[in-house]
Amino acid sequence: MTDRLTELEEICTHQAAALEELSAVVAGQANQIDRLERRVQLLLERAAQMEADTLSGAPLADQKPPHW
């Protein structure tokens, strides 16, 4: 009976350690997803602004005016 109890305690300890490790991984992934979502949003806004500038006829920064 003691051996079985010891084995169960070892299993429980290993599972607790694995759970903590997985929890840290999930937290890190959540932070990374948040950062990536912010970057995607900024890129979408930048692309929309570039499209609006193109459609409005505003010259791009590296484009020479027509009279040059």
KEGU-67597 format. One line per field, with one value per residue (C-alpha): residue in three letters; x, y, z; residue number from 1. Coordinates in Angstrom, 1 decimal, padded with zeros to 4 digits, m for minus. Each point is the difference from the previous one (the first is absolute). Layout:
% residues N
residuo <- [ala|...]
X <- [X|...]
Y <- [Y|...]
Z <- [Z|...]
num <- [NUM|...]
% end
This chain:
% residues 68
residuo <- [met|thr|asp|arg|leu|thr|glu|leu|glu|glu|ile|cys|thr|his|gln|ala|ala|ala|leu|glu|glu|leu|ser|ala|val|val|ala|gly|gln|ala|asn|gln|ile|asp|arg|leu|glu|arg|arg|val|gln|leu|leu|leu|glu|arg|ala|ala|gln|met|glu|ala|asp|thr|leu|ser|gly|ala|pro|leu|ala|asp|gln|lys|pro|pro|his|trp]
X <- [000.0|002.8|001.7|m003.2|m000.5|003.6|m000.5|m003.2|001.8|002.8|m002.5|m001.9|003.3|001.0|m003.4|000.1|003.4|m001.2|m003.1|002.1|002.3|m002.9|m001.6|003.1|000.1|m003.6|000.6|003.0|m002.0|m002.8|002.4|001.5|m003.4|m000.9|003.2|m000.6|m003.6|001.1|002.6|m002.5|m002.4|002.7|000.9|m003.7|m000.3|003.2|m001.2|m003.4|001.7|002.2|m003.0|m001.9|003.0|000.3|m003.7|m000.1|002.8|002.4|003.6|002.0|003.0|002.5|m001.9|001.1|m002.6|m001.1|001.8|003.5]
Y <- [000.0|002.4|m000.6|000.7|003.2|001.1|m000.7|002.1|002.9|m000.1|000.0|002.9|002.0|m000.6|001.0|003.2|000.9|m000.7|002.1|003.0|m000.4|m000.1|003.0|002.0|m001.0|001.0|003.4|000.6|m000.9|002.3|002.9|m000.8|m000.1|003.4|001.5|m001.5|001.2|003.5|m000.2|m001.3|002.8|002.6|m001.6|000.0|003.7|000.8|m001.9|001.8|003.3|m000.8|m001.1|003.2|002.1|m001.8|000.4|003.7|000.7|001.3|m000.4|m002.7|001.2|m001.5|001.1|003.1|002.5|000.0|003.3|m001.5]
Z <- [000.0|000.8|m003.3|m001.9|002.0|m000.7|m003.7|000.0|001.7|m002.5|m002.9|001.6|000.4|m003.6|m001.2|002.1|m001.5|m003.5|000.6|001.2|m003.0|m002.4|001.7|m000.5|m003.7|m000.5|001.8|m002.3|m003.1|001.1|000.3|m003.4|m001.6|001.6|m001.4|m003.5|000.0|000.7|m002.8|m002.4|000.9|m000.6|m003.3|m001.1|001.0|m001.9|m003.1|000.2|000.2|m003.0|m002.0|001.0|m001.0|m003.4|m000.7|001.0|m002.4|002.7|m001.1|001.8|002.0|m002.4|m003.1|m001.9|m000.9|m003.7|m000.8|000.6]
num <- [1|2|3|4|5|6|7|8|9|10|11|12|13|14|15|16|17|18|19|20|21|22|23|24|25|26|27|28|29|30|31|32|33|34|35|36|37|38|39|40|41|42|43|44|45|46|47|48|49|50|51|52|53|54|55|56|57|58|59|60|61|62|63|64|65|66|67|68]
% end
